[in-house]
Amino acid sequence: MNLQGICALIALMGLLAMADTRAQSPDHASNPSAGVFPGLFGPVSARLKAGDFAPDLVFAKVLQPAGAVAPSATNLSGKTTVLVFFPLVSRNPQPMAMWNAVVERFASRPVEFVLVTSEKESTLLPWLAEHPVSGTVLYDPGGQTGRAYGLEMPVMVYIGADRRIVGFQQGIVPDDRTLNAVLEGRITTTRPTPDIASVKAFLASGLAPLDAEPARMPRPEDRRPPFPPSGALHVSPAKDELGAGNSSGDDFWSLQGFTLKSLIAEMYDLNPIRIVLPASLDDGRRYDFAIVLPRPMSREDQRHLIEQGIEDYFHLSLAREDHVSDVYVVTAPSGTPPATRARQAAGRMGGAHSTSVDFESAGGIDEMEMLSDANRPVGISALRGISIGNATMDEFCRTLESSLDRPVVNETDLEGRYDFQVKTDIGGQNDFLERLQSQLNLVVTPAQRSIETLVFKSR
């Protein structure tokens, strides 16, 4: 799949995806009678949408370029404008570098880039003096422009040459594909039905998606399932064939678009490869699961309720059994990963963070195959890179195992925390395992070991 197809898929899934988030405190709920929500930029009463006339930009001063005349009621018209709200500039050098690169790539196109920030001048101005930001940077400490555009949180606003709002997009740096689509009139704000046929047709259309209205900050009621409190597990076929969601509060938990195996993996904090189901239930069918409780309950107690509900609803019994299985064994025959000394010297503690695993896809795979294969286990030969910081060897092995077709067993006998960063060259030969050994002194070998497995049997 080419880069354009990947960008299209990511943009579309951004529209279809359900937020994996804990519900916000009731203190942040909207007040329907007043129609005002206390957003990041202050109370929001305006509710703009695509097609509306773009309000004036309100700001205290133009920060960059020095001496420039800022966009106004007269010059918002005539060319496309990308309006981005970025409250903290100085603490985000990487997004700012990406922003500058986009502005440079579109320097010859009829588009104006405007970044609005409210960061305190005491930190912002010294940083800007050493790190110039391209386009126009406006200082709006009171958040007036954000309120005028009805924003509860930072989003990007695309404004057409006719000064009509084209659409809204979550994020802080515009992508080339969406910008080109805006300039060429290939934007839609109509979401396709979340089924495979509709999404496949959308991907073939060449359109790029934008939101018709700015994204809202989450409300407690947004993800609360519409069931009376009882503690029973509600199970139904998934409403969305593609998306998935995991949201919860003190008195509810909603998991949407999960297979039975992926739900069990979530509840038991276990990789799916260590779970055995009856063949009739291990069929990839997706469900929506939910509990609504009569009173607040701890996360662990909610897990126990769902675990029991799974056994009752699907008529299953659970046993933990040891099985001799095909596995990947990780050893360290030549010593420890080279990050050991640096970690110990820095005295850094804490859990793992910033984790990613990269795989290669088969040639010719299309976007829909990519969607359907997203959670399908793959062999170790498909692995092209891994990045995990400040992790134990057990955490490293668990991260590897999460997408592989076999369990991963840690036989390194190494303690402490390490930085694991290995990646093959794009377009080059997949020599990941060789690099893992030469760079991190780690060897992965197929073998057989006795593995504890969760085995569910029909009653």
Solvent accessible surface area in square Angstrom, and as a share of the most:
residue,aa,sasa,rsa
1,M,65,0.29
2,N,102,0.52
3,L,134,0.67
4,Q,107,0.48
5,G,8,0.07
6,I,57,0.29
7,C,39,0.23
8,A,8,0.07
9,L,5,0.02
10,I,112,0.57
11,A,24,0.18
12,L,0,0.00
13,M,42,0.19
14,G,53,0.51
15,L,15,0.07
16,L,18,0.09
17,A,59,0.46
18,M,43,0.19
19,A,49,0.38
20,D,110,0.57
21,T,42,0.24
22,R,109,0.40
23,A,28,0.21
24,Q,63,0.28
25,S,50,0.32
26,P,106,0.67
27,D,128,0.66
28,H,87,0.39
29,A,41,0.32
30,S,35,0.23
31,N,75,0.39
32,P,122,0.77
33,S,109,0.70
34,A,60,0.47
35,G,41,0.40
36,V,52,0.30
37,F,2,0.01
38,P,76,0.48
39,G,12,0.11
40,L,103,0.51
41,F,23,0.09
42,G,19,0.18
43,P,87,0.54
44,V,0,0.00
45,S,82,0.53
46,A,36,0.28
47,R,120,0.44
48,L,30,0.15
49,K,103,0.44
50,A,29,0.22
51,G,44,0.42
52,D,34,0.18
53,F,107,0.45
54,A,0,0.00
55,P,33,0.21
56,D,73,0.38
57,L,13,0.07
58,V,55,0.32
59,F,66,0.27
60,A,66,0.52
61,K,87,0.37
62,V,40,0.23
63,L,23,0.11
64,Q,27,0.12
65,P,67,0.42
66,A,100,0.77
67,G,84,0.81
68,A,36,0.28
69,V,132,0.76
70,A,9,0.07
71,P,1,0.01
72,S,46,0.30
73,A,48,0.37
74,T,116,0.67
75,N,61,0.31
76,L,0,0.00
77,S,50,0.32
78,G,65,0.62
79,K,83,0.35
80,T,12,0.07
81,T,0,0.00
82,V,0,0.00
83,L,0,0.00
84,V,0,0.00
85,F,2,0.01
86,F,9,0.04
87,P,36,0.23
88,L,74,0.37
89,V,1,0.01
90,S,20,0.13
91,R,181,0.66
92,N,46,0.24
93,P,76,0.48
94,Q,132,0.59
95,P,27,0.17
96,M,3,0.01
97,A,61,0.47
98,M,98,0.44
99,W,0,0.00
100,N,39,0.20
101,A,38,0.30
102,V,5,0.03
103,V,21,0.12
104,E,131,0.59
105,R,135,0.49
106,F,9,0.04
107,A,84,0.65
108,S,107,0.69
109,R,86,0.31
110,P,80,0.50
111,V,13,0.08
112,E,43,0.19
113,F,8,0.03
114,V,0,0.00
115,L,1,0.00
116,V,8,0.04
117,T,1,0.01
118,S,39,0.25
119,E,7,0.03
120,K,153,0.65
121,E,54,0.24
122,S,89,0.57
123,T,72,0.42
124,L,0,0.00
125,L,73,0.37
126,P,80,0.50
127,W,37,0.13
128,L,8,0.04
129,A,85,0.66
130,E,134,0.60
131,H,79,0.35
132,P,92,0.58
133,V,7,0.04
134,S,40,0.26
135,G,27,0.26
136,T,12,0.07
137,V,1,0.01
138,L,1,0.01
139,Y,19,0.07
140,D,3,0.02
141,P,73,0.46
142,G,42,0.40
143,G,5,0.05
144,Q,84,0.37
145,T,1,0.01
146,G,0,0.00
147,R,78,0.28
148,A,32,0.25
149,Y,0,0.00
150,G,3,0.03
151,L,0,0.00
152,E,2,0.01
153,M,51,0.23
154,P,34,0.22
155,V,1,0.01
156,M,4,0.02
157,V,0,0.00
158,Y,0,0.00
159,I,0,0.00
160,G,10,0.09
161,A,52,0.41
162,D,98,0.51
163,R,12,0.04
164,R,111,0.40
165,I,3,0.02
166,V,41,0.24
167,G,0,0.00
168,F,1,0.00
169,Q,28,0.12
170,Q,105,0.47
171,G,35,0.34
172,I,61,0.31
173,V,29,0.17
174,P,2,0.01
175,D,51,0.26
176,D,48,0.25
177,R,23,0.08
178,T,0,0.00
179,L,0,0.00
180,N,42,0.22
181,A,0,0.00
182,V,15,0.09
183,L,42,0.21
184,E,100,0.45
185,G,65,0.63
186,R,65,0.24
187,I,35,0.18
188,T,23,0.13
189,T,45,0.26
190,T,103,0.60
191,R,137,0.50
192,P,20,0.12
193,T,84,0.49
194,P,42,0.26
195,D,33,0.17
196,I,80,0.41
197,A,77,0.59
198,S,35,0.23
199,V,0,0.00
200,K,107,0.45
201,A,65,0.50
202,F,21,0.09
203,L,31,0.15
204,A,91,0.71
205,S,60,0.38
206,G,31,0.30
207,L,63,0.31
208,A,0,0.00
209,P,6,0.03
210,L,3,0.01
211,D,17,0.09
212,A,39,0.30
213,E,101,0.45
214,P,18,0.11
215,A,21,0.16
216,R,119,0.43
217,M,56,0.25
218,P,45,0.29
219,R,7,0.02
220,P,27,0.17
221,E,97,0.44
222,D,59,0.31
223,R,79,0.29
224,R,91,0.33
225,P,13,0.08
226,P,127,0.80
227,F,76,0.32
228,P,100,0.63
229,P,79,0.50
230,S,67,0.43
231,G,14,0.14
232,A,56,0.43
233,L,25,0.12
234,H,50,0.22
235,V,22,0.13
236,S,48,0.31
237,P,104,0.65
238,A,24,0.18
239,K,176,0.75
240,D,10,0.05
241,E,86,0.39
242,L,26,0.13
243,G,3,0.03
244,A,50,0.39
245,G,5,0.05
246,N,18,0.09
247,S,4,0.02
248,S,1,0.01
249,G,10,0.09
250,D,87,0.45
251,D,35,0.18
252,F,6,0.02
253,W,0,0.00
254,S,7,0.04
255,L,0,0.00
256,Q,44,0.19
257,G,7,0.07
258,F,28,0.12
259,T,36,0.21
260,L,3,0.01
261,K,44,0.18
262,S,37,0.24
263,L,0,0.00
264,I,0,0.00
265,A,12,0.09
266,E,55,0.25
267,M,4,0.02
268,Y,44,0.17
269,D,98,0.51
270,L,42,0.21
271,N,11,0.06
272,P,51,0.32
273,I,54,0.28
274,R,49,0.18
275,I,5,0.03
276,V,69,0.39
277,L,14,0.07
278,P,27,0.17
279,A,93,0.72
280,S,89,0.57
281,L,41,0.20
282,D,69,0.36
283,D,71,0.37
284,G,51,0.49
285,R,145,0.53
286,R,63,0.23
287,Y,25,0.09
288,D,19,0.10
289,F,1,0.00
290,A,7,0.05
291,I,0,0.00
292,V,1,0.01
293,L,3,0.02
294,P,84,0.53
295,R,150,0.55
296,P,98,0.62
297,M,42,0.19
298,S,60,0.38
299,R,81,0.29
300,E,94,0.42
301,D,68,0.35
302,Q,1,0.01
303,R,48,0.18
304,H,99,0.44
305,L,58,0.29
306,I,0,0.00
307,E,24,0.11
308,Q,94,0.42
309,G,12,0.11
310,I,2,0.01
311,E,29,0.13
312,D,69,0.36
313,Y,110,0.42
314,F,23,0.10
315,H,118,0.53
316,L,0,0.00
317,S,50,0.32
318,L,56,0.28
319,A,40,0.31
320,R,142,0.52
321,E,50,0.22
322,D,103,0.53
323,H,76,0.34
324,V,110,0.63
325,S,31,0.20
326,D,68,0.35
327,V,0,0.00
328,Y,9,0.03
329,V,5,0.03
330,V,0,0.00
331,T,43,0.25
332,A,20,0.15
333,P,93,0.58
334,S,81,0.52
335,G,34,0.33
336,T,56,0.33
337,P,0,0.00
338,P,81,0.51
339,A,20,0.15
340,T,24,0.14
341,R,197,0.72
342,A,68,0.52
343,R,18,0.06
344,Q,133,0.59
345,A,91,0.71
346,A,67,0.52
347,G,51,0.49
348,R,119,0.43
349,M,164,0.73
350,G,40,0.38
351,G,46,0.44
352,A,41,0.31
353,H,87,0.39
354,S,87,0.56
355,T,69,0.40
356,S,55,0.36
357,V,38,0.22
358,D,50,0.26
359,F,63,0.26
360,E,79,0.35
361,S,79,0.51
362,A,77,0.59
363,G,83,0.80
364,G,74,0.71
365,I,26,0.13
366,D,52,0.27
367,E,39,0.18
368,M,17,0.07
369,E,82,0.37
370,M,72,0.32
371,L,33,0.17
372,S,70,0.45
373,D,47,0.24
374,A,75,0.58
375,N,143,0.73
376,R,145,0.53
377,P,69,0.43
378,V,48,0.28
379,G,25,0.24
380,I,21,0.11
381,S,86,0.56
382,A,17,0.13
383,L,1,0.00
384,R,38,0.14
385,G,0,0.00
386,I,5,0.03
387,S,23,0.15
388,I,5,0.02
389,G,11,0.11
390,N,5,0.02
391,A,0,0.00
392,T,38,0.22
393,M,2,0.01
394,D,94,0.49
395,E,52,0.23
396,F,0,0.00
397,C,5,0.03
398,R,99,0.36
399,T,20,0.12
400,L,1,0.00
401,E,6,0.03
402,S,59,0.38
403,S,41,0.27
404,L,3,0.01
405,D,61,0.31
406,R,67,0.25
407,P,10,0.06
408,V,6,0.04
409,V,29,0.16
410,N,44,0.23
411,E,65,0.29
412,T,13,0.08
413,D,139,0.72
414,L,36,0.18
415,E,155,0.70
416,G,42,0.40
417,R,61,0.22
418,Y,5,0.02
419,D,51,0.27
420,F,1,0.00
421,Q,117,0.52
422,V,2,0.01
423,K,108,0.46
424,T,7,0.04
425,D,85,0.44
426,I,167,0.85
427,G,81,0.78
428,G,33,0.32
429,Q,155,0.69
430,N,41,0.21
431,D,37,0.19
432,F,3,0.01
433,L,61,0.30
434,E,110,0.49
435,R,57,0.21
436,L,1,0.00
437,Q,90,0.40
438,S,88,0.57
439,Q,77,0.34
440,L,10,0.05
441,N,40,0.20
442,L,0,0.00
443,V,36,0.21
444,V,18,0.10
445,T,65,0.38
446,P,79,0.50
447,A,30,0.23
448,Q,106,0.47
449,R,89,0.32
450,S,74,0.48
451,I,11,0.06
452,E,94,0.42
453,T,11,0.06
454,L,2,0.01
455,V,10,0.06
456,F,4,0.02
457,K,107,0.45
458,S,75,0.49
459,R,161,0.59
